[in-house]
Amino acid sequence: MTVLDGKETAKQIRKELAEKISAEKQRSGRVPGLAVILVGSDAASEIYVNSKAKACFEIGMKSVIEKKDVSLSQSELFALIEKYNHDETIHGILVQLPLPKGLNEQDVISAISPDKDVDGFHPVNTGKLVNGEDTLVPCTPAGIHELLLRYKIPTSGKHAVVVGRSNIVGKPIANILMQKKDGANCAVTVVHSAVKNIGDYTRNADILIAAIGKADFITGDMVKDGACVIDVGINRVEVAWLPKGYKVTGDVKYDEVSAKVSYITPVPGGVGPMTIAMLLSNTWKAFSKEIVS
């Protein structure tokens, strides 16, 4: 059984990006820029935003963080986004989700220039992904695909089952895996909360993507021997005797499942680190297209 080490893979991706950025800075004096907008004071979001800024700094990428009060109006947020849409030093714009009540997330996402939509959620980029066109892809699904590629996991003609249908993970990874390209070319089944007897589907998966948001949902009897299991879940489970009072676990019951499969991602240290790495990669991609044009 091989553990798919997202932490080490993300480290390698950051190293590769740092080398590209350094070379471009020496050549032209320019570097990619990422603007992150945070509305409100959600503690988890603040930690995540700060980690993104740190990651940018470490690889030589420009980072701007806009922290705004929860009272920010939608028109004011649109104006801020438009400012960075026209800022030539900024190549990626990310509005941290979820947004406070009163702000329409889809309208906000649609206000970001598709060319700077490094989260990959703009309708234009979503449509290009479905069409199989080159585009900015949501970071977590992109990270999953990158793990499959870098670990050279056989995918062509394999049966991939995706548990979950969110716009953030489930739908985009299903679209990626069905495309005719390396690390994909699968037969894809998507199951979700309305499907009865989910195990009937997951037991037939050569590649199982668990992204349903329920701790330890996928148990040992729900997976095929020798399968590849990608656990996207990040769940806090209360454990009174631990110093923090909780533990972080995925959607997969790791001890049971890891004993049966050929490949598995740990939680933490699997898909999570890849998400930020692919955000940086998307920002470089947006910057690179500007260089070419």
C-alpha positions, 0 to 999 in steps of 0.5 A: 500500500502506497500513501499518497503524500500530498505534503511532500508533493506540494513541497515539490510543486512549490519548489518548481514554481519558485524556480520559474518565478526566480527565472522570470524575475531575472528575465523581466523583473516581473513576478505573479501576483495574488490578491485574496479578499476576506470579508468578515472575521471567520477564524478558520478563514483567516488562518487559511488566508494567512497560510496562502500569503505565507506560501506566496512569500516563500516562492517569491510571488506577490501577495495582497490581502484585503481584510474587510469588515462584515458590513461591506456591501456587495457594491463595495465588494464589486468595486474592490474586485474590479480594482484588481481586475484592472491591476496589471501586477495582480494575476489571480483574485480569490474571494475567500468563501463562505461570504457573510449573509447578504453577499451573493457568492455566485454574483461575486465569483462572476465579477472576477475576471475569468482570466484571474479566477484562480479558484476556477469557479467562474461560469466561463471556467466551469464551462471550459472545464466541461468542454475539455478546454484548457482553463483555470481548474478548481484547486482541490480537484486539480490537486487530486489530478496532480497526485494521480499524475505524479504517482503514475496511478493507472487511470485510463479505462478505470472506473472512478466513483466520486462520492459528493456532487459539490461545485468545489470538488465533486462535479469538477473532479468528475469532469476532469476524470472523464476527459481524454488525457493523462491521469484521467480517461475514466468511466465516472460514476457520481453518487451523493446524499440522495443515493441509497446503498452507496457501498454498492457503487463504491465497491466497484471503484478502481479509483474512489474519491470521497468528498461528502463531508462525513467523518469516517463515512467510507468503511473497509467493507465499502472499497474494492481490494487494491483500489486507489482511495482519495480522501478529500474530507476534513472533519473535526470530531470531538474527543474530550481527552485530547488537548484540543478537544477534537481530532481531524479526520477524513471521510474515510475510515483510514485504518480499515480502508488502508489495509485493503487498498493499493493507494490512499491519501492521509488526513491531514497531509493528503489532499489539503496541502495540494489545494494551496499548491494548485492555487499557486500553480493557477496564479503562475498559469494566469501570469504565464498566459499574460507573458505569452500574449 
